[in-house]
């Protein structure tokens, strides 16, 4: 066999996607491929794409077109490859392969097949794979910080979200597997570990028959890493047991990323999150009572179909009253393949943008006050 081609990566999207990139890097390096950060020097460029909302797709397409104009051999991976595999192959002659979200572990084989002249379509219709502590990984974060994926996929059917289609059903790793990887990361000098999945508070339901996040946090408390924090904590999963585990495990930070999406029960019901409207206030109050130093961040969607001025005023009051440390606001994006795509009473873009700006105007002085105090 001749010299192996040089490969570069273009990483787009979320931190869950970043972990996929890191595993592909690890697998290729283990197989003896040279990976270069300079796309100009590479024969192949692997573009790990995002397809969660329209803005992310626009960025992914722009990157692909720019590389095509440079006549690079392009391997398209990630959510866009999972979602639009056929269209990408038809529209981009320079694409030598598309690789789905459940197939990135086959990246070495994909490159070998492409080198042999095949145009590769490696996309499982229902992703089931999840990497574990035995899968090679080359981290792209700073030396002291690492993301640790505890589960992949989602069993919920939120009306605005296409993630279950792109990432498959929930599949959790065992506590032993997660702790083993955390120990490996500690040995590499990691000081801060960030736990991620689609819904972190649902960890373990699929393999243990019930959520096991509290037990996982206590097990990770035995690992020599000073700081551990969670992202994507679905509010209804923050049970007293989970809150107690956070409080009683010294290296687990009282830092919670709560994707609330809205405050009004009518909108949450339309989003297919009907139970959340009854418990939002209660859970936030419980967290603040049990964890007085808790840092709370959240995200909201404004302009969901049917959102009235009264619904939006409810959200403004909710944000002003609870004083979150950080708030991210997205305007509704009608994603094809979701229940919300064809809902009536879609709002004009200018109304959604105005509501986003108004909500951020409420939050900005709150964040300023919190940052000054800290």
PyMOL commands that set and color helices and strands:
alter all, ss='L'
color gray80, all
select helices_A, chain A and resi 15-30+39-41+54-69+79-83+85-91+104-115+163-167+175-187+200-202+205-208+213-220+235-237+240-248+265-270+276-278+280-290+309-322+339-342+349-373
alter helices_A, ss='H'
color red, helices_A
select strands_A, chain A and resi 6-11+34-35+44-49+73-78+95-99+120-122+145-149+151-152+171-172+192-196+227-230+252-261+295-302+326-331
alter strands_A, ss='S'
color yellow, strands_A
deselect
rebuild
show_as cartoon
